[in-house]
Amino acid sequence: MSDAAEPDASMTDLQETGSVAPESADEPGDGAPWWRRWLVAALVLGGLGAAVYVAGDIPKTDGHYGFWSVLPPLIAIVLAFWLQEVVSALFIGIAAGGIIAGQVNIIDAFLLPAIGTEDFALILLVYLWALGGLIGLWTRTGGALCFAKWAGEKMVTGPKTAKFFTWIMGLVFHQGGTISTVLTGATARPIGDQHDISHEELSYVVDSTASPAATIIPFNVWPIYVGGLVAGTIPLFETAQDGIAFFFSSIWANFYALFAVAMTLLFAWEKLPWIPSKKMRDATERARSTGKLDRDDATPLTSRELTEMNVPGDYTPSLVDFIGPIGTLLGVAILPYLYTYFVLGWTGGENDPLLLIAEAFVLAVLVGMGIALFKGMDFDEAIDGFIDGCKGVTIGAIILALAVSLKEVAEAVGTAEYVVATVGEALPAAVVPGLFVVLCLIIAFSTGTSWGTYAVVFPVAMPLAWSVSQDPFFITLCFGAVVGGAVYGDQCSPISDTTVLSSLATGSDLMDHVNTQLPLASVAGGLAIVLYTVLTVLFV
């Protein structure tokens, strides 16, 4: 490709498309001034401490502290929206949990146990360092930009087809929320940037085709996980295999995921009759008319180290710089899974092919470096690109560390247990499925995890539904409501790892992503609740 053979021209093209971060990208966003954040922290924590002191010894009953249990995530979420900044909001929420639980040493009680786990190590290695390093390497090789140009010539003709391509990638990479957001975002972002797709639009399409797609194209670990949770809860689910089979048979009743994926397709083709988010409409207009992919004063999670092209003058970018690492990533991560699932009939156990995800990302980076070195790039230049990429995702690492720490807090104070106990007792029989969506929304939004919500809700929801009616149709509606409702809350939560990673992979400001996605996701959630209620009233 003659165009890609000129690094200087590639950099100019990238700057013209607006994918170079604005000069203010490393500056604080338009959230509250630093002194106001300190004042808010002092008032919130001081007031909470005084209230706890006045209340005296707060008893822990049935695994929770009553209304106190919902305060840590509630404080974090309210402050995140109010301050338009997540780091301080999360930290204040964690500190609030320490006060309530009587563990003021939050470092020892929550931070170290959360970030010292194998799960967080995997996130740090795979979704931050490997992803950031790979994208940073592409800024030296020009591989992603070269692929974007090729896709633009062969597959993508404008903003609509660029968003549709992202939607397709979201369905292809349907292995799970975090995996999907990273793979889809890394693949689609250079194409979206080339065609003036705002990062708010791109992050919505990536996020809305991640977990929702994983639950309606369930050739992944989701049915196995849920099947284990529901086993033995009601007579229909005597074994985990019964639960897995029911997961597949109830896909049609997962209304939130179906509506979310369908709405995202209409959004991509710009066929939605009306976009309920004014901020999303403004973002679309801004990107198309000015080429600015982020609003002024935004703080993208992907910094300029991941967006500025710095291709050496003697290096010729080519498609292999992008296809080589991506092909390695997909081949190592997905093909063994498909072989083990379809050929060997895998149902979980020691040979879990998903363990190859970490290896796939690391190998992708090594292959990218190997290709660059083979083509003549200086070793120090390749390493510098990798290091710049790692630096570019530092803010994402901080936010994810605090998010998983807040989940530790939620477990310690019994947030989910309190919500289930409070809302579950008030469920009217006629609208049980719809209210299951609301229950899961509240828990997942507050804790930032759909799987954690499943672990708490399914053991309670299935027996409750069975006590109302043993009709298989009704049980299917309730099952689908829990599966979709948890994904709904997780997708909208500013403290969810998939929300953070969608912003990270697409270069979006986290709260811009949350604020623009929430109204669209809520339309899908509202339609799901209405449909559950209508079907329950008519047929149960």
Residue pairs with C-beta under 8 A, 6 or more apart in sequence:
1 146
1 149
1 150
1 318
1 319
3 9
3 10
3 149
4 10
4 142
4 145
4 146
4 149
4 316
4 317
4 318
4 319
5 316
5 317
7 142
7 309
7 311
7 312
7 313
7 315
7 316
7 317
8 313
10 142
10 145
10 146
10 309
10 311
10 317
11 308
11 309
11 310
11 311
13 145
13 149
13 194
14 20
14 145
14 193
14 307
14 308
14 309
16 291
17 193
17 194
17 195
17 196
17 291
17 293
18 193
18 196
18 287
18 290
18 291
18 292
18 293
19 190
19 193
19 194
19 293
19 307
19 507
20 304
20 307
20 308
20 309
21 294
21 300
21 302
21 303
21 304
21 307
21 308
21 507
22 292
22 294
22 296
22 298
24 296
24 297
25 298
25 299
25 300
25 303
25 304
26 303
26 304
27 297
27 299
28 34
28 85
28 299
29 84
29 85
29 297
29 298
29 299
29 509
29 511
30 84
30 297
30 298
31 37
31 83
31 84
31 85
31 511
32 40
32 82
32 83
32 84
32 85
36 83
37 83
37 85
37 88
40 79
40 83
40 88
40 92
41 88
41 91
41 92
41 95
44 75
44 79
44 92
44 96
45 92
45 95
45 96
45 99
48 71
48 75
48 96
48 99
48 100
49 99
52 58
52 68
52 99
52 100
58 65
58 66
58 68
58 100
59 65
60 414
62 414
62 417
62 421
63 414
63 417
64 413
64 414
64 415
64 417
64 418
64 421
65 100
65 101
65 413
65 414
65 418
66 418
67 418
68 100
68 413
69 100
69 413
69 414
69 415
69 417
69 418
70 415
70 418
70 419
70 446
71 96
71 97
71 100
72 93
72 94
72 96
72 97
72 100
72 406
72 409
72 410
72 413
72 415
73 93
73 406
73 409
73 410
73 415
73 446
73 447
73 448
73 495
74 446
75 89
75 92
75 93
75 96
76 89
76 90
76 92
76 93
76 94
76 96
76 406
76 495
77 89
77 93
77 445
77 446
77 493
77 494
77 495
79 88
79 89
79 92
79 93
80 86
80 89
80 90
80 494
80 495
80 511
80 514
81 494
81 511
81 514
81 515
83 89
84 511
85 511
86 399
86 402
86 494
86 495
86 510
86 511
87 395
87 398
87 399
87 402
90 399
90 402
90 403
90 405
90 406
90 495
91 402
93 406
93 409
94 106
94 110
94 111
94 402
94 405
94 406
94 409
95 106
97 106
97 110
97 406
97 409
97 410
97 412
97 413
98 104
98 105
98 106
98 109
98 110
98 409
100 413
101 109
101 409
101 412
101 413
103 109
103 110
103 412
106 405
109 408
109 412
110 405
110 408
110 409
110 412
111 401
111 405
113 408
114 120
114 401
114 404
114 405
114 407
114 408
115 401
115 404
115 405
117 404
119 404
120 400
120 401
120 404
122 357
122 358
123 178
123 400
123 404
123 497
124 397
124 400
125 358
125 361
125 362
126 182
126 357
126 358
126 361
126 362
127 178
127 182
127 400
127 501
127 504
128 390
128 393
128 396
128 397
128 400
128 504
129 390
129 393
130 361
130 362
130 364
130 365
131 182
131 186
131 361
131 393
131 504
131 505
132 306
132 389
132 390
132 391
132 392
132 393
132 396
133 365
133 386
133 387
133 389
133 390
134 186
134 325
134 361
134 364
134 365
134 368
134 389
135 144
135 186
135 302
135 306
135 389
135 392
136 305
136 306
136 385
136 386
136 387
136 388
136 389
136 390
136 391
136 392
137 143
137 325
137 365
137 368
137 369
137 372
137 382
137 385
137 386
137 389
138 144
138 145
138 190
138 321
138 322
138 368
138 385
139 305
139 306
139 307
139 308
139 309
139 310
139 311
139 385
139 388
139 389
140 310
140 311
140 312
140 315
140 372
140 377
140 381
140 382
140 384
140 385
141 311
141 315
141 317
141 321
141 368
141 371
141 372
141 377
141 385
142 309
142 311
142 315
142 317
142 321
143 317
143 318
143 319
143 320
143 321
143 322
143 324
143 325
143 368
144 189
144 190
144 322
145 190
145 194
145 309
145 317
146 317
146 318
146 319
146 321
146 322
147 190
147 191
147 319
147 322
147 323
148 190
148 191
148 193
148 194
149 194
150 319
151 165
151 191
152 162
152 191
152 194
152 195
155 161
155 165
156 162
156 165
156 191
156 194
156 195
158 195
159 195
159 196
159 197
159 270
159 288
160 268
160 269
160 270
162 188
162 191
162 192
162 194
162 195
162 197
163 192
163 197
163 201
163 202
163 205
163 267
163 268
163 269
164 265
164 268
164 269
165 188
165 191
166 184
166 188
166 191
166 192
166 197
166 202
166 205
166 206
166 209
166 268
167 205
167 209
167 264
167 265
167 268
169 183
169 184
169 187
169 188
169 209
170 180
170 184
170 205
170 206
170 208
170 209
170 210
170 213
170 264
171 209
171 213
171 217
171 261
173 179
173 180
173 183
173 184
173 187
174 180
174 209
174 213
174 214
174 217
174 219
174 220
175 214
175 220
175 221
175 333
175 334
175 337
175 354
176 210
176 211
176 214
176 220
176 221
176 222
177 210
177 211
177 214
177 450
177 490
177 497
177 498
178 210
178 497
178 498
178 501
179 333
179 357
180 206
180 209
180 210
180 211
180 213
180 214
181 206
181 207
181 210
181 498
181 501
181 502
181 505
182 501
182 505
183 329
183 330
184 206
184 209
184 210
184 505
185 202
185 203
185 206
185 501
185 502
185 504
185 505
185 506
186 326
186 505
187 326
188 202
188 205
188 206
188 506
189 202
189 505
189 506
189 507
192 199
192 201
192 202
192 506
193 293
196 287
196 288
196 291
196 293
197 287
197 293
198 283
198 284
198 286
198 287
198 292
198 293
198 294
199 283
199 293
199 294
199 300
199 506
199 507
199 508
199 509
199 512
199 513
200 279
200 280
200 283
200 284
200 508
200 512
200 513
200 516
200 517
201 267
201 280
201 283
201 284
201 287
201 516
202 506
202 508
203 502
203 503
203 505
203 506
203 508
203 513
203 517
204 264
204 267
204 280
204 513
204 516
204 517
204 520
205 264
205 267
205 268
206 502
206 505
206 506
207 491
207 498
207 499
207 502
207 513
207 517
208 260
208 261
208 263
208 264
208 491
208 517
208 520
208 521
209 261
209 264
210 491
210 498
210 502
211 257
211 450
211 487
211 490
211 491
211 498
212 256
212 257
212 260
212 261
212 484
212 487
212 491
213 257
213 261
214 220
214 222
215 222
215 251
215 254
215 257
215 483
215 484
215 487
216 251
216 254
216 257
216 258
216 261
218 247
218 248
218 251
219 338
219 341
220 337
221 348
221 352
221 354
222 247
223 243
223 244
223 247
223 248
224 240
224 244
224 347
224 348
225 451
225 454
226 243
226 244
226 247
226 454
226 458
226 483
227 237
227 240
227 241
227 242
227 243
227 244
227 245
227 246
227 247
228 240
228 243
229 243
229 454
229 455
229 458
229 459
230 237
230 243
230 246
230 458
230 459
230 462
230 479
231 237
231 238
231 239
231 240
231 242
231 243
232 238
232 239
233 458
233 459
233 462
233 463
233 466
234 462
234 463
234 465
234 466
234 475
235 466
236 242
236 246
236 466
236 472
236 475
237 243
237 246
237 462
241 347
244 347
246 476
246 479
247 479
247 483
249 476
250 476
250 479
250 480
250 483
251 480
252 258
252 480
253 476
253 477
253 479
253 480
253 481
254 480
254 483
254 484
255 480
255 481
255 484
255 527
255 528
255 531
255 532
256 437
256 484
256 485
256 487
256 488
256 524
256 525
256 528
257 483
257 484
257 487
259 523
259 524
259 525
259 527
259 528
260 487
260 488
260 491
260 521
260 524
263 272
263 520
263 523
263 524
266 272
267 275
267 520
275 281
275 284
275 520
276 519
276 520
276 522
276 523
277 515
277 516
277 517
277 518
277 519
277 520
279 512
279 515
279 516
280 516
280 517
280 519
280 520
283 295
283 512
283 516
286 292
286 295
287 293
293 507
294 300
294 507
294 508
294 509
294 512
295 509
295 512
298 508
298 509
298 512
299 395
299 509
299 510
300 503
300 507
300 508
300 509
301 393
301 395
301 396
301 399
301 500
301 503
301 504
301 507
301 508
301 509
301 510
302 392
302 393
302 396
302 504
302 505
302 506
302 507
303 391
303 392
303 393
303 394
303 395
304 392
305 388
305 389
305 391
305 392
306 388
306 389
306 392
306 393
306 507
307 507
310 385
311 317
312 377
312 378
312 381
314 376
315 372
315 375
315 376
315 377
316 375
318 375
320 371
321 368
321 371
321 372
321 375
324 367
324 368
324 371
325 364
325 365
325 367
325 368
325 371
326 364
328 360
328 363
328 364
328 367
329 360
329 361
329 363
329 364
330 360
331 360
332 356
332 359
332 360
332 363
332 364
333 356
333 357
333 360
333 361
336 353
336 356
337 353
337 354
337 356
339 353
340 346
340 351
340 353
341 353
346 352
346 353
365 386
369 382
369 386
372 381
372 382
373 379
373 382
393 504
396 500
396 501
396 503
396 504
399 500
399 510
400 497
400 500
400 501
403 448
403 495
403 496
403 497
403 500
404 497
406 447
406 448
406 495
407 447
407 448
407 449
407 452
407 495
410 416
410 446
410 447
415 443
415 446
415 447
416 443
416 446
416 447
416 452
416 453
416 456
416 457
417 456
419 439
419 442
419 443
419 446
420 439
420 443
420 456
420 457
420 460
423 435
423 438
423 439
423 442
424 439
424 460
424 464
427 435
427 436
427 464
428 435
429 468
429 469
430 533
430 536
430 537
431 532
431 533
431 536
432 464
432 465
432 468
432 474
432 478
432 536
433 474
433 477
433 478
433 480
433 481
433 532
433 533
433 535
433 536
434 481
434 528
434 529
434 530
434 532
434 533
434 536
436 457
436 461
436 465
436 478
436 481
436 482
436 485
437 481
437 484
437 485
437 488
437 525
437 528
437 529
437 532
438 485
438 529
439 457
439 461
439 485
440 453
440 457
440 481
440 482
440 484
440 485
440 486
440 488
440 489
441 485
441 488
441 489
441 492
441 525
442 489
443 452
443 453
443 456
443 457
443 486
443 489
444 450
444 452
444 453
444 485
444 486
444 487
444 488
444 489
444 490
444 493
444 496
445 489
445 490
445 492
445 493
446 489
446 493
447 453
447 493
447 495
448 490
448 493
448 495
448 496
448 497
448 499
449 490
449 496
449 497
450 486
450 487
450 489
450 490
451 486
453 485
453 486
453 489
453 490
454 482
454 483
454 486
457 482
457 486
458 482
461 478
461 482
462 475
462 478
462 479
465 474
465 475
465 478
465 479
466 475
468 474
469 475
469 540
471 540
473 539
473 540
474 536
474 540
477 532
477 535
477 536
477 540
481 528
481 532
484 528
485 525
485 528
488 521
488 524
488 525
488 528
490 496
490 498
490 499
491 498
491 499
491 517
491 521
492 499
492 514
492 517
492 518
492 521
492 522
493 499
494 510
494 511
494 514
499 510
499 513
499 514
500 510
502 508
502 513
503 509
503 510
503 513
506 513
